[in-house]
Every structure is written in structure tokens, then in C-alpha cells.
Amino acid sequence: MLVAVGIAIPIFRALLFFEVDNRVQSDLQEELKEFAETYTAWDAVNPEDDEALEAFVQDFLTSNLTEDDNYHLVFLKGEFFQSNPKLLPEVLAPESELSQQWATLTTATEDRITIDDSAVGSVLYSTYVLETNNIPRGVFVAVHLTAGERIEALASVYVFTKVAIGVVVFSFLLAWLASQQLLKPVQNLALTARSISETDLSCRLEVKGTGELAELSSTFNSMMNRLQKAFESQRNFINDAGHELFTPLTIIQGHLEVMGDDPNERATTLSLVMDEIDRMSRFANDLLLLAQAEEPSFLELETINVADFTQEVFAKIAFLDDRQWHLGSLGRGVMVGDRQRLTSALLNLAKNAAQHTHPTDTIELGSATIGGQVRFWVRDTGEGIAPADQERIFDRFARAANTYRKSEGAGLGLAIVKTVAESHHGTVELVSQLGTGSTFTLVLPLDLPQQEQAA
């Protein structure tokens, strides 16, 4: 903006001088026109009378007062005769070069002459030749010296400059104050971002108003909520994983430390150690499966006959435990999916059902195709799940609080089921009531997106 003002000031100065010169030149033309009309009227009555001409000139100069820095000069018979005002600056004096030039003019002219004198400036003039019967008798010159006008114009430029600079400074001040106010949320955002650490993600921005900055603050807070939740989930996952690994290691270490030389005792201890190692291996495999779920190669897709697949899975789960296993309805048609991942998910549901039922309870596996979806369900008549636990049990390491016997797993089974369903762009539905039983349903699309099938 300062650059713009710096450019504007000389332009304004030049335009102002130009306008002043044009106005002065116009005034000189008016004065010249007035004299010419008066002289023409007089000459028609008093031709070739030199004394009458001198009297006419004196009368005109006396009766027509000039403005500041304006001069009227009359030359008769090639010599200076009279001026108004009588006191002339040196540049217009009778003996000056300009006066000598004007005295001998025979044709009207106008011009602008720059004088190397700051008290004079430039000389603007217009001339009129006094003629009688086309014979020159004298010259009337209307003159203006620009120094005074220029001083006034420069004063105006000076005032304009001060006002412009004041406006610019005031505008900068207002802009700075406004920017400080507008950017305060951004500054708070930066401060909050700098204050965030891996141990403290609780900082949030204060949301005021409904503008774009308020939306930015709200979006930042939402991001921080998700980030904090992810960090807490990661921390809990590490803690739970450490606990799940620590328990079998403690059991193994404890039994090995007290193991004696008796062969039977050694065999018993070895069997227990192998069981715990198997449990740790299953736990590690489950963790690996969950970690691989984000990779593009997690699914190996193929076309699956829904009815045949349901029967295959039922043949595997029917011997998991002593329960009343039942094969329900069979869906028709084919789907696109990963046979091994889906089998693993349904086996986990069956194992989960077996752990929460009694030998006399019924567990049913079935499937159905409805619209563009296929539904696989595992339904049991066991103890059911409390409403407070129905969402939580799909989290990693989560277990229902009301199970009648301790789960043998690490609490990853239902998390795996949910992961497999979501990797197939599906969901897991749960309908359960305490004392009645539970139904877990995998709801999957028959066809996956083309880009995933191509992968």
C-alpha cells in the first residue's frame, strides 16, 4: 500500500499541475476574447486615431483588474506602452527579451515558456494583435506566471500526502488489529498443537461463532478426539497384550522352577507348558491376523457357493464341544469372499457360543441370501449377553461379564469376526437377551467392489 501511495503522489501532482495550467490557459483565452470584442467594437467607431487608441487602452487596463499572477501588457507602434498592474517582474519588464519579442508580433500566438527562476515558474501567455484595416497597430498580451499556482498546488499535494500516509498508517493499524483478532484461533491452534505430546492429548480449542475459523477449531477438536481415542486404544491394547503374554509366561516359569526329577511330574509339567505355549501361539496368530487386516493382501477372494460353504463350516463346528448342534436354512447362489477368513470368523462365533452355553443348549448355524446380501448366523440358547456388554465385546481383549465359565481365549475372537466382516464391506449384528440366548449374524455383500476383486 505504501508503494501505491508513493506512485499515486507524483501522478496526483502532475495531474494537478496539468489541470491548473489548463484552467489558467482558459482564463487567458477569456480575457483575450473580452479585449478583442471590446477593441473590435471601439475600432469600428474610432479608426486610425492613435490618441484615441491610447486612451482606449488606458481605460481598458484601468477598468479590468487582473487576478493574482496575471498581467496585461500592451505594446503600441513596436514599443511598450502600459501594463496592468504597472509593477512588472523582471521577466516581463519592457526591456526583457519577452517584451521585446511581443512588441514586434504581427500575428496572434500563445505559448508556455519555462523560466529558470522559482519565483516565476513558467510563463503562460496569449496575444492579440490590434489591427485597423488589416494594419497592425499594437499587441495585447495576457500573461500568467505559474509560480504562485504551483506553490498552492504543492501545498495541496503536501496535504494530500499527509492525509494519504495517515490513512495508510491507520489502515495498517486496523488491518493488524483485525488480523490479530481473526488469526487468534489459528494462533491458539498452533499453541495447542505445540502443547500436545504422546502423554497428554487432552488440549482442545475453544469454539466461538459459526464462521470458517470456528469450523476449523471444531474440526481440529474432532481430530484430537479421534487421535486421543486411538492412542488410548493403542495403549490399552499394549497393556492387555502384555498382560495376556505375561500370564502364560508366569505359569510356565513357575512350574519349571518347582519341577522335580519325578518322570510323572516332568510329563505333567511339560504338558502344561505345551498348552500354554499353544495358547501363546494362538494369541500371536490372532494378533497377526488383526494387524494384517489393513493390508490389501488380507483377503484372497474367490467365488463361494453359499449353501455348500455353510455345510462345510457346520461339519467343522459340530465337533467343537458337546452341544446340540443344528444346521439351519441354507442360502442360495454364490458370493465373492475369502473362504478361509470367513471360516475363521464363523468358527470364532461357534467357539464363543460353546463357551457361553451348557451341553443341553442348542447352537444353530444357518445362512440366507436376501437381496444383494448374504447372512450367516450362529444362534444359541445360552445365557445371553447384558445390554451394557453388547457393543464392548467386539473390542479387543473384551469379555462379557456374565459368562458362567472363564473364556479360554484372549478376548480377540469377536474382534477378529468384526475385522473379517468389515474387510468384506459387511457388518456384524447381535441380538441377545439374558437368559434366552444370542444370535450373531454376519451381513455381507454378495459382490465386492471391482477394484478389490481385481486386487
N, C-alpha and C positions, 0 to 999 in steps of 0.2 A: 504493500500500500504506500509506503514511503517513496518507493521508486515511481509509482504512479503520480504521486504529488509532485515529485521532482521533475517529471516530464510535463505535467499539467501547468506548472507555474510559468515557464518560458513561453509555452503555447498561449496561455492566457494573456501574458504580457504583449506578445506580438499581435494577437487579435485585438487587444485593447488599443494599442498604438494605431493599428490599421483603421479601426472604427473612428478614432479621434481624428486622424488625418482626413478620412472621407467626409466626416461632418464639417471640418474646417474648410475643406475644398468646396463643399456645397454652400457653406455660408459665404465664401468669397464670390462664388458664382451669383448668389442672390444680390450681394452688394454691387457687383459689376452690372448685373441686369438692371438694378434700380437706377444706377448712374446713367446707363445707356438710354433708358427710357426718358429720364429727365432731360438729358442732353439733347436727344433727338427732338423732343418737344420744344426745347428752347431754341435750338438751331433753326427750326422752321420759321421762327419769328425774327431771330437776330442773326442772320448770316453775315459772315465776313466782318464782324465788328470785334476787334481784338480787345478793346477796353471792356466791352460788354461781356466778352468771354471770361476775362479775368474776374470781373465782378460775379459772374455766374459761378465760377469755380470757388471763389472765396465764400460765397453764400452757401453753396452745397457742402463744402467742408465744415463750415461753422455749424450748419443745422443738422448734420448727420454725425452723431457721436459714434466712435468706434468702441468695440469691446476690448478687453484686455488682450495684449499681444497682437492686436490688429492695427494696421496702419493704412492710411490712404495717401498716396503721393500723386501729385500732378506735375507733369512736365509740359511746358509751352515753348514752341519755337526751338526745340532741342536743348532746353535748359530747365533746371529745376525751378519750379515756381512756388509751390506751397505744399504743406502736408498737414495731416491731422492724425495724431497730435503733432504739435510743432517740434517737440523734442524727439529726435530720432536716434536710435542706436547707431553705433559706428558703422555697422554693416549696411545701413540704409542711408547714411549721410549723403548729402548732394555730391561730395567728391568721391564717394565709394565707387568701386567697379560696377556694382549692380545698378546704381543710379545712372551712371554714365551709359550703361547698356540700355536701360529702359528709355532714356531720353531720346534715343535715336530710332526707336521702334517705329515701323510703318504698318505693321500687321499685328493683330491681337495674338496673344500667346499665353500659355500658363505652364508652370514648371515647379519643380521642387529641387532646391539646392541645399546640400548638406554643408554646414559651416563648422570648421574646427574650433568651436567655441561653445562650451557647455552652457553659457548664459544665453546663447542664441538658439542652439539646436539646428533645426533645418528651417529654410525659408520657403514657404509656400506662397505663390503669387499668381494672380491672373491680371491681364492687362486689357485695356480697351483704348483703341485709337480714336481720338476726336477728329472727325472729318467734316468738311463742308464742301459740297460738290465734289466728293471723292478726293479732296486735297487734305492731307494730314495737317492738323494744327496743333496737336499735342497728344499726350498719353496719360491715361488714368490707370493707376496701379493699386490693386487691393492686395495687401501683404499680411501674412500671419507668420509669427515666429513661434516655433513649436516647443521651445524650452519650458515655458510655463505649463502648457498642457501636459508635456511629458512628466514634469515633476508631480502634477496632480495624478497622472496615470500611475506613476511609480508608487505614489502613496497608496493608491487603491490596490496595486499589486502587493504591496507590503501588508496591507490589512488582510487581503485575501490569503496571503501566505501564512500569516499568524493564525487566521481562522482555520485554514486547512490543516495546519500542523496540529492545532488544538483538537480539531475533530478527529484526526488520525490517532493522536495520543489517547483521546477519550475512547475512541472505538477500540483501540488495542486493549485499553484497561477493561472495558466492558466485555470484550471477547475473552480476555484472560479470566475474568471472574466467571463468565458463563461456562468457559471450558473447564474450569476447576470444579464447578458445580455439576456439569454434565459428566465429567470424567471421574467423579468421585466413586461411583460404583465400580468403574474399571480399576481405579487405584485400590479400592477395597478388595477387588478380585485378585489383584497382584499380591497384596499383603497377605490375603488368606491363602493363596497358592504357596507363598513362601513359608507360611507358618505350618503347612501340612507336612507331616512326617509319617513314617510307617507305624509309629506308635500312637499317633493322635490324628484321627480323621474326622473329628467332631466339629471342626470350624465350618460355619455357614455364613452366607451373605444375607444382609437384611434386604428384603424385597419391598420396595416402595413404588407406588404408582402402577401404571399399566403399559408403559412405553417399551421400546426395544431394549433399553438397559435393564428394566425390570424383568423382561423376558429372559435376558442374558443371565441375570442373577438367579432366576428361578431354574433355568436350565443347568447352571453350574451347581446349584444345590441338589438337583435331582441326580446329576452325575456323581456328586460326592456321596449321596445316599447309596447309590449302586456300588460305588467303589468301596465304601465302608462295609457294606453288606458282603461284598466279595472278599475283602480282607478278613472279616470276621469268620466267614465260611471257610476260607483257606486256613486260618489259624485253628479253628475248631477241627477241621479235617486233619491237620498235622497232629494236633493233640490226641484226637481219637485214634488216628492211625498208630501213633506212638504207643498209646495205651493198649491197643489190640495186639501189637507186636511184643510189648513188654510182658504181657500176661503169660503167653506160652513160653517165652524165654525164661521167665522166672520159674515156671513149673519144671521146665527141662533142667535148669541149673540146680534147683532144689533137690530133685530126685537123683541127679547124677552125683551130687555132693554126699548124699546119705546112702548111696548104693553100696551094698556089701559084696562079699565074694560068693554068696549063695547063687547057684545057677538059676534057680526058680525066680529069685528076686531080680537077678540081672535080666532075665527074659521079660518079667513083668515091667521093669523099668524101661527096657528097650522098646517094648510095645507101646508104652505110654509116650515115650519120646517120639516114636514114629508117628503116632496120632497127632501130637502137637505140631510136628514138622509138616504133616499133611495139611493141618488146619492153616498153618502159616503160608503154605504154598497156595492153597485155595484163596486165602486172603490176598496174597500178592497178585495172583491171576485176576482177581476181581478188580483190584486197584488198576492193574494194567489195562483191563477192558474199559474201565471208566476213563482212563487217560487217553486211550485210542479213539474214543467216541468222537473227538473233534477232528480227527484226520479224515481226509477224503477217501482213503482206502479202507475205512472201518467196515463198510458194507461190501459184500460180494454178491451182487444181485443175480437172480435167476427167476425163471417163471415157475411158480409153485401152484400145484393143484390143491385147492383149499381143503377138499374132503380128504384126499389121501394124506395130506400133511397133518391134519387133525388126528387121523387114525394112527399115524406114525408116532406122534408125540404121546398119545394115550398109551400106546404099547410100552413106552419108556417109563411113564409116571406110575403105571399100575402096580409096579413093584417097589416103589419108594418106601412105603410104610404100610402097616396093617390098617388100612382104612377101607371104607365101602366106596370103591372107585366106580364111576359111572361115565359112560360116553354119551354125551347129549347129541343134539342135532348137528348135522354136517352142512357146511356152506357149499354152495355150488360155484363152479367157474374157477378161474385162475387169478393169481395176483403176482406182482413183482416184488421180491424181497430177498433178504438174506436168510436162507434156511437155518444155518447154524445159530445166528443171533436170535432169531425168533424162537427156535427150540430152547435155547438157553433161557430166554425170558419166560416162556411157559413153564419150564422146569422149575425156575425160581418161584413162580406163583404156586405151583403144586407143592413144592417143599414148604413154602410159607403156610399153605393151607394145612399140610400134615402136622406142622409144629403147633398149630392152634386148634386142633380138633382131637377127639377121642377115637378109639378104634371103632366105636359104633356109629360115628358120624359119616355122612356121605360127602364125597368130593366129586364134582362133575366137571368134565372138560367138554366144551362144545364150540361150534363156530356157526356163523351165518353171514351171508352176503346181502347187504341192503344198499340199494342204490350204487354208488361208486365206492362203497366201503366194505371192508371185511371185519368181522368182530370175532375175536377169540376170547372165551371167558373160562375162568376157573371159579366154580361156586361151591361153597362148603356150608355145612350146618353146624359149624363150631361155635366158639364163644363170642364171636363178633368183635368189633373194634369201636372204642369210645369215639364220639364225635370230635373230641379235642385232639385225638391222635390221627385222624383220618388224612390230614394233609402232611403232618410231620413225618409219618412213617416212610414217605418217599425220599426223605433226606438221607444223606449218607450217615451210617452208624446209628440210625434211629431205630428204636424198637417200641412196640406197643407196651403200655404199662400194665395191661390186664391179662397178659398171657399166663396160661395155667402151668406152663413149663418153660424153663430157660431156653432161649434160642441158641442153636448150636453155631450159628453164623456170626459174622461181624456187623450185621446190620446194613449190608450192602446189596442184598438181594433185590429189594424193591427199587432201590436207586438204579440198579442195572436194568430192571424192567422198564422203568421210566426212560432211561437213556436209549434203550433199543427202540422203544415206541417213537420217541422224538426223532431219532435218526431216520426213521421211516416216515417222517412227517405225520405221525399219529399221536395219540394220547392214551392215557390210562384212566379208566373210570372205576370208581369204587362206590359200591352200595353196601352198607353194613349196618347192622343193628345188634346191640349187645344181647347175648342170649339166643340169637336167631341164626347168625352166620354172616358170611361176607361173600360178595361177588366182585372179582377183579376182572375187568374187560379191557383187552387191547383193541383199540379202534384205529384201523389202518386204512390208507387209501389202496385201492386195487392197483393203481398205476402211480409210479413215482415220476417227478419231473424229468423231462427228456435229457437235461444236462447231466443228471445223476445217473441215468441209465447208460448214457454214453461213457461216463467216467468208469 
